[in-house]
Amino acid sequence: MAEIIRDETGRVLFTEEMKKEYTILCPNMLEIHFRILVNIFNAFGYHAELLTTTNSNIAQEGLKYVHNDTCYPALLVIGQFIDALNSGKYDVDKVALLITQSGGGCRASNYIHLLRKALINAGYPNVPVVSLNLSGLEKNPGFKFTLPLMRRFLAGLVYGDLLMLLDNQVKPYEVHKGDSAALVEKWVKGLSVMLRDGRGIKQDDMVKVLDRIVKEFSEIEIQKVPKVKVGIVGEIYVKYAPFANNELEKFLYEQDCEVNLPGLMNFLLFKVDNRIEDIKLYGGNLAKKTVIKALFDYMAKLQNMMIDAVKKQPKFQAPANYDHVKKLVDGVIGYGNKMGEGWLLTAEMLELIECGFENIVCAQPFGCLPNHICGKGMIHKIKKIDDRANIVPIDYDPSATRVNQENRIKLMLAVAREKLNTQQEQKDA
């Protein structure tokens, strides 16, 4: 068994020896993206496993070790980890946990410390917790986010965004139910092998793969009929994770809606761009700015390649790129507003309205100050900018009932359907 080594703060380090022996458990947020990413980690010699458990016991486990006033995503992620360790499925002497750290002012940067405290209280003080971050917050000798790994990682996120986008546009209209899901499954497996072998990473190769994916989705037989179009925004975990938002996407599909879920690349570009904005606003190291700008430009180029691929097929609606989304809030909210999702949350709502998804669910953890300011707090201003906006903010926490959440969404959909019917009658007339 690998030796337990602690740093000067008492933190259990993830060592080179552990990399060979330990299973690294990863929380789930975006099924398509994270399945690809976990396979990329495994291609680099790690033994990563994606947690897909969603039982009701998870929230209760979280409440045992995390105060209810703490961010709901932290409660769920920590509860999911503790539930996994308690399940008996894993050798707790050969398991590690992976969690992201943004490094910003959001409470999410401190989840890792809450998790370590929870592990001690739950009787697992020797389980190492690995931080996945680009800010140099924590380092482990057995886990290195190298440049080759980062390139595959970013390619996987771009492919994930494309698959999610196309699935959302095809699934509500497919003639043969399940065609889109089957194609997503095919490509998740294919891309995992491709990225594992180092293919589909160079930009010329990525263009070809992106084009192939779009072409195959365009060949699925669909029947376009008028539907209510609904966008989803909010805190990143609650927005994306079905377990956190009570399967919001599935509920909206059952209500006969077309769903638009903005891609993950915008959020990552936002986080990198914030470092550049900090230097603009407060000054900083020029060399650091140059490196950050190079990373930003590379990521933006990958996003634009994906958007260009979608534009080649007229049956699909391409999303706006990051630069356009950012311009939408110029004069509406300051670019220094960057805690949590910051100004990006407001910008995503404006972009959704611009592309015809004026009906929006703003999913936020109860008590999440950045979301209440940049989400709920900006609704009145957004409606002044564009009176088509039909936005409902929904709070998620352990005490919130699913019935109440869905009833509030149904009221928003009732307004949307009435407007859709009026538009259709005018068109017919």
C-alpha positions in Angstrom: 0.0 0.0 0.0 1.3 3.5 -0.9 2.8 5.5 2.0 0.6 8.3 3.3 2.6 11.6 3.0 1.4 14.9 4.3 2.6 18.4 3.5 3.4 21.1 6.2 -0.3 21.9 6.5 -1.3 18.3 7.1 -2.8 17.8 3.7 -2.5 14.2 2.3 -0.5 14.3 -0.9 -1.4 12.3 -4.0 2.0 10.7 -4.8 3.5 9.0 -7.8 3.0 5.6 -6.1 -0.7 6.4 -5.6 -1.1 7.2 -9.3 -0.3 3.5 -10.1 -2.6 2.0 -7.4 -5.4 4.4 -6.6 -8.8 4.9 -8.2 -9.6 8.6 -8.6 -13.3 9.3 -8.1 -14.7 12.3 -10.1 -18.1 14.0 -9.5 -20.4 14.2 -12.4 -21.8 17.5 -13.9 -22.1 17.1 -17.6 -22.5 13.5 -18.7 -21.2 13.9 -22.3 -18.2 16.0 -21.4 -17.1 14.3 -18.3 -17.2 10.8 -19.8 -14.8 12.0 -22.4 -12.6 13.8 -19.9 -12.4 10.8 -17.5 -11.2 8.6 -20.4 -8.6 11.2 -21.3 -7.3 11.1 -17.7 -7.1 7.3 -17.9 -5.1 7.6 -21.2 -2.4 9.4 -19.1 -2.0 6.6 -16.7 -4.6 7.5 -14.0 -7.4 5.3 -12.9 -10.3 7.7 -12.9 -14.0 6.8 -12.5 -17.0 9.0 -12.9 -19.6 8.9 -10.1 -23.1 8.7 -11.5 -25.0 7.9 -8.3 -28.1 10.0 -7.7 -29.8 8.4 -4.8 -31.6 10.4 -2.2 -29.1 9.4 0.5 -26.5 11.7 -1.1 -28.1 14.9 0.0 -28.5 13.5 3.5 -24.9 12.5 3.7 -23.9 16.0 2.6 -26.1 17.5 5.3 -24.3 15.5 7.9 -21.0 17.1 7.2 -21.8 20.4 5.4 -23.9 23.2 7.0 -27.2 23.8 5.1 -26.1 27.5 4.6 -23.2 26.3 2.5 -23.5 26.2 -1.2 -25.9 23.5 -2.4 -23.4 22.1 -5.1 -20.8 21.6 -2.3 -23.3 19.8 -0.2 -24.2 17.4 -3.1 -20.6 16.8 -4.3 -19.3 16.1 -0.8 -22.4 13.9 -0.1 -21.8 12.0 -3.3 -18.1 11.4 -2.4 -19.0 10.2 1.2 -21.8 8.0 -0.1 -19.3 6.4 -2.6 -16.8 5.7 0.2 -19.5 4.3 2.5 -20.9 2.0 -0.3 -18.2 -0.7 0.1 -17.6 -0.6 -3.7 -14.1 0.9 -3.2 -11.0 0.1 -1.2 -10.8 3.2 0.9 -7.1 2.7 1.4 -6.6 2.9 -2.4 -9.0 5.7 -3.4 -8.6 9.5 -4.1 -11.1 12.2 -4.8 -10.8 14.8 -7.6 -12.4 18.2 -7.3 -12.0 21.5 -9.3 -10.9 24.8 -7.8 -11.6 28.0 -9.9 -9.5 30.2 -7.7 -12.0 33.0 -7.7 -14.0 34.7 -5.0 -16.9 32.1 -5.3 -17.4 29.7 -2.4 -16.6 26.9 -4.9 -12.8 27.6 -4.3 -13.3 26.4 -0.7 -15.2 23.2 -1.4 -11.9 21.3 -1.2 -11.4 22.4 2.4 -15.0 21.5 3.3 -14.4 18.1 1.7 -11.3 17.4 3.7 -13.0 18.3 6.9 -15.9 16.1 6.0 -13.6 13.2 5.2 -12.0 13.5 8.7 -15.4 13.6 10.4 -16.6 10.6 8.3 -13.6 8.5 9.3 -11.6 8.8 6.1 -8.7 11.1 7.1 -6.1 9.3 4.8 -8.1 9.7 1.6 -6.2 12.2 -0.6 -8.1 15.0 -2.4 -6.7 16.2 -5.7 -7.3 19.8 -6.8 -7.8 20.3 -10.6 -7.0 24.0 -11.2 -5.0 26.3 -13.5 -4.2 28.8 -10.7 -1.4 26.9 -9.0 -3.5 26.6 -5.8 -2.4 23.1 -4.8 0.1 20.7 -6.3 0.5 17.0 -6.0 3.6 14.9 -7.1 1.4 12.2 -8.6 -1.0 14.5 -10.5 0.2 16.9 -13.1 -2.0 18.9 -15.5 0.6 18.9 -18.3 0.4 20.7 -21.7 -0.4 17.5 -23.6 -3.1 16.6 -21.1 -4.5 20.1 -21.3 -4.7 20.0 -25.1 -6.7 16.8 -25.0 -8.8 18.2 -22.2 -9.8 21.3 -24.2 -10.4 19.3 -27.3 -12.7 17.0 -25.3 -14.6 20.0 -24.0 -15.1 21.4 -27.5 -16.4 18.1 -28.8 -18.6 17.8 -25.7 -20.1 21.2 -26.4 -20.8 20.3 -30.0 -22.5 17.0 -29.1 -24.7 18.6 -26.4 -25.6 21.4 -28.8 -26.6 19.1 -31.7 -28.4 16.7 -29.4 -30.5 19.5 -28.0 -31.5 20.7 -31.5 -32.3 17.3 -32.9 -33.8 15.3 -30.0 -37.1 17.3 -29.8 -37.8 16.8 -33.5 -36.4 13.4 -34.4 -38.8 11.1 -36.2 -37.3 7.9 -34.7 -36.9 8.5 -31.0 -33.5 7.6 -29.7 -31.6 8.3 -32.9 -29.8 11.4 -31.4 -29.0 9.6 -28.1 -27.5 6.7 -30.1 -25.3 9.0 -32.1 -24.1 10.8 -29.0 -23.2 7.5 -27.5 -21.3 6.5 -30.6 -19.3 9.7 -30.7 -18.5 9.7 -26.9 -17.0 6.3 -27.3 -15.2 7.1 -30.6 -13.8 10.4 -29.3 -12.6 8.8 -26.1 -10.5 6.3 -28.2 -9.4 9.0 -30.6 -8.2 11.4 -27.9 -6.6 8.5 -26.0 -4.5 7.7 -29.1 -3.6 11.4 -29.6 -5.8 11.9 -32.7 -8.3 14.7 -33.3 -6.2 17.2 -31.4 -4.4 19.1 -34.1 -6.5 22.0 -35.4 -6.7 20.7 -39.0 -7.8 17.2 -37.7 -10.3 18.8 -35.3 -12.0 20.7 -38.2 -12.5 17.4 -40.0 -13.9 15.6 -36.9 -16.2 18.5 -36.1 -17.5 18.5 -39.6 -18.1 14.7 -39.5 -20.1 15.0 -36.3 -22.3 17.8 -37.6 -22.8 15.9 -40.9 -23.9 12.8 -39.1 -26.4 14.6 -36.9 -27.8 16.4 -40.0 -28.6 13.0 -41.5 -31.0 12.2 -38.6 -34.6 12.4 -39.9 -36.5 15.2 -38.1 -39.9 16.9 -38.4 -39.8 20.5 -37.4 -43.0 21.7 -35.6 -43.5 24.9 -33.5 -42.2 24.4 -30.0 -41.6 26.6 -27.0 -37.9 27.3 -26.8 -36.3 27.4 -23.4 -32.8 28.4 -22.3 -31.2 27.3 -19.1 -28.7 29.5 -17.2 -27.4 29.7 -13.7 -24.7 28.5 -11.3 -22.5 26.1 -13.3 -23.2 22.9 -11.3 -26.9 23.5 -10.8 -27.3 24.6 -14.4 -25.7 21.4 -15.9 -26.1 18.6 -13.4 -29.4 16.8 -13.6 -29.0 15.5 -10.1 -28.7 19.1 -8.8 -31.6 20.6 -10.8 -34.1 17.7 -10.5 -33.6 16.7 -14.1 -34.6 20.1 -15.4 -33.7 19.3 -19.1 -35.7 16.1 -19.0 -38.7 17.9 -17.5 -38.6 20.6 -20.2 -38.5 17.9 -22.9 -41.5 16.2 -21.4 -43.2 19.6 -21.6 -42.6 19.5 -25.3 -39.9 22.2 -25.3 -36.6 22.7 -27.2 -33.8 23.3 -24.7 -30.8 25.5 -25.2 -28.0 24.9 -22.7 -25.0 27.2 -23.3 -21.7 25.4 -23.7 -19.0 25.0 -21.1 -16.3 26.7 -23.2 -17.8 30.1 -22.6 -17.4 29.6 -18.8 -13.7 28.5 -19.2 -13.0 31.4 -21.5 -14.7 33.7 -18.9 -12.4 32.4 -16.2 -9.2 32.9 -18.3 -10.5 36.3 -19.5 -11.0 37.4 -15.9 -7.2 37.1 -15.3 -6.7 39.5 -18.2 -9.3 41.9 -17.0 -7.7 41.9 -13.5 -4.4 43.0 -15.0 -6.2 45.7 -17.1 -8.1 47.0 -14.0 -5.4 46.6 -11.3 -2.1 46.1 -13.1 0.1 43.1 -13.0 2.8 41.0 -14.5 3.2 41.6 -18.3 4.7 38.1 -18.9 1.8 36.5 -17.1 -0.6 38.5 -19.2 1.1 37.3 -22.4 0.8 33.6 -21.3 -2.8 34.0 -20.3 -3.6 35.8 -23.5 -2.0 33.0 -25.6 -4.2 30.4 -23.7 -7.3 32.6 -24.2 -6.6 32.9 -28.0 -6.1 29.2 -28.4 -9.3 28.4 -26.6 -11.3 31.0 -28.5 -10.0 29.6 -31.8 -11.2 26.1 -30.8 -14.6 27.5 -30.0 -14.8 29.3 -33.3 -13.9 26.1 -35.2 -16.8 24.4 -33.5 -19.2 27.3 -34.4 -18.0 27.3 -38.0 -18.7 23.6 -38.3 -22.3 24.1 -37.2 -22.8 27.0 -39.6 -21.9 24.7 -42.5 -25.3 22.9 -42.0 -28.2 25.3 -42.4 -30.6 23.1 -40.4 -28.7 23.9 -37.2 -28.5 27.1 -35.2 -24.9 28.0 -34.3 -24.2 29.7 -30.9 -22.5 33.1 -30.6 -18.8 33.1 -29.8 -17.4 34.4 -26.5 -16.5 37.8 -27.9 -20.0 38.5 -29.1 -21.5 37.2 -25.8 -19.2 39.6 -23.9 -20.1 42.6 -26.0 -23.8 42.0 -25.2 -23.3 43.3 -21.6 -21.1 46.3 -22.5 -22.8 49.1 -20.5 -25.2 46.7 -18.9 -23.0 45.2 -16.2 -19.3 45.7 -15.4 -16.6 43.3 -16.5 -15.1 43.5 -13.0 -18.2 41.6 -11.8 -16.7 38.2 -11.9 -17.6 36.3 -8.8 -19.1 32.9 -9.6 -20.6 33.2 -13.1 -20.5 37.0 -12.8 -21.4 39.1 -15.9 -21.4 35.9 -18.0 -24.7 34.9 -16.4 -26.4 38.1 -17.6 -24.7 37.9 -21.0 -25.9 34.3 -21.5 -29.5 35.4 -20.9 -29.2 38.2 -23.4 -27.6 35.9 -26.0 -30.4 33.3 -25.5 -33.0 36.0 -26.1 -31.2 37.2 -29.1 -31.2 33.8 -30.7 -34.9 33.1 -30.0 -34.8 31.4 -26.6 -36.5 34.2 -24.7 -38.0 31.8 -22.2 -35.3 31.2 -19.6 -34.9 29.2 -16.4 -32.3 30.7 -14.1 -31.2 27.8 -11.9 -29.4 28.9 -8.8 -28.4 27.5 -5.4 -30.4 29.1 -2.6 -28.2 31.8 -1.0 -25.7 32.1 -4.0 -25.1 35.8 -3.9 -23.4 36.1 -7.3 -26.4 34.4 -9.0 -28.9 36.4 -7.1 -27.2 39.6 -8.3 -26.2 38.7 -11.8 -29.2 36.4 -12.4 -32.3 37.3 -10.5 -31.1 40.9 -9.9 -30.7 41.6 -13.6 -34.1 40.3 -14.8 -35.7 43.7 -14.6 -32.9 45.4 -16.5 -32.9 42.6 -19.2 -36.7 43.1 -19.7 -36.0 46.8 -20.3 -33.5 45.9 -22.9 -35.7 43.3 -24.6 -39.3 43.0 -23.6 -39.5 39.4 -25.1 -37.7 38.2 -22.0 -39.7 35.6 -20.0 -37.4 34.6 -17.2 -38.1 32.5 -14.1 -35.5 32.2 -11.3 -35.6 28.9 -9.5 -33.8 28.2 -6.2 -32.4 24.7 -5.5 -31.5 23.5 -2.1 -32.2 20.4 0.1 -35.5 21.9 1.5 -36.9 23.0 -1.9 -39.6 20.7 -3.2 -39.5 19.5 -6.8 -43.3 20.1 -7.2 -43.0 23.8 -6.3 -40.0 24.2 -8.7 -41.8 22.6 -11.6 -45.1 24.5 -10.9 -43.2 27.8 -11.2 -41.6 26.6 -14.4 -45.0 25.6 -15.8 -46.3 29.1 -15.1 -43.5 30.5 -17.2 -44.2 27.9 -20.0 -47.9 28.9 -19.9 -47.0 32.4 -20.8 -44.6 31.1 -23.5 -47.2 28.9 -25.1 -49.8 31.7 -25.2 -47.2 33.9 -27.0 -46.3 31.0 -29.4 -50.0 30.3 -30.2 -50.6 34.0 -30.9 -47.5 34.2 -33.2 -48.7 31.0 -35.0 -52.2 32.5 -35.5 -50.8 35.7 -36.9 -48.5 33.7 -39.3 -51.5 31.5 -40.5 -53.6 34.6 -41.0 
